[in-house]
């Protein structure tokens, strides 16, 4: 089980989500990368059919909602909000 991050910071101007983990590691993931790897079923199916999905670098997070002790539900500037990003996935993205 992945630990909860100690800090979650959205650097909107830079388009980066930063997470600091209890072991001192910090993961910095661009908003565009987060959108490209969305774990929702529709996005997974799209990636299976067309491969890697290109996302414009101007993509931004519009909202971040915690989902219990499990992960984050991210809403993007294109209106997409269906993916729940488990903390284990976020820890592995850096």
N, C-alpha and C positions, 0 to 999 in steps of 0.2 A: 504494500500500500504506500502510495506517495504521500508525503507530508503536505500539510497546507503551507502555502507560501506565507512568509512573514510580512511581506509587503507586495502590493500590486499597484503599479503606477502607470497611468496612461499618459504618455508624452505625445499629445495630440499634434502639436506643431511638427514634430519629427516623424509622426506616424509609427510610433514604437510603443509596444506594451512591455513593461519591465516587471519581472517577478523576482523577488529575493527569497531564496529557500533557506530553511533552518541550518543547512550545512555551510552557508555563506556564499553559495553559488548565486549568480544573478543571470537570468535568462532575459534576453532582449530580442523580441520577435516583431517584425514589421506588421502593420495592420494588413498590408496586401498579402503577406504570406499566410497570416491567420485566415483571411478570406479564402485563399486558394486551397487550403487544406481543411476547409469546413467539414466536420464529421457528420453532418446530417445525411439522411438517406438519399435525398435528391442530389446533393453534391457528390456523394460517393458514387452514385450511379452515373453521373455525368463524367467523372474522372475515369470510370471503367470503360465508358463508351468512347471518349475523345482523348483520354490521357490527361496530362497536366493541363490545368486551366490557367490561362493568362489573366492576371488581375492588374489593373492600372495602379501604378505606384501612388496615386493620389487617394486611393481607398483609405477611409478613416473609420475608426470605431465611433459609433454614435452613442452607445450605451454599454455598460458592463453590469451584469447582475449575477450575484453569487447563486449557486445552486447547491445549497446545503454545504457539506464538507467535501463535496465531490468535484466541483469544477465551476466554470463560469459560462453563462449564456451571453454571447456577444451579439450586439446589433451593429450592423455596418451602414455606412453612408449610402449604400445602394438599397437599403431597406431590408436586407436579408437578416433574419434573426432566428433561424431554426436550429442552429448547431449548438450543442452543449459541449464545451471543451473540457474534458476531464483534466485534473491537475497533472496526472501522469503523462498525458499527451503534451501538455504545455511544457513540462519539464524536459521532454525529449526533443522539442522543436529547436532549442538553442543550438 
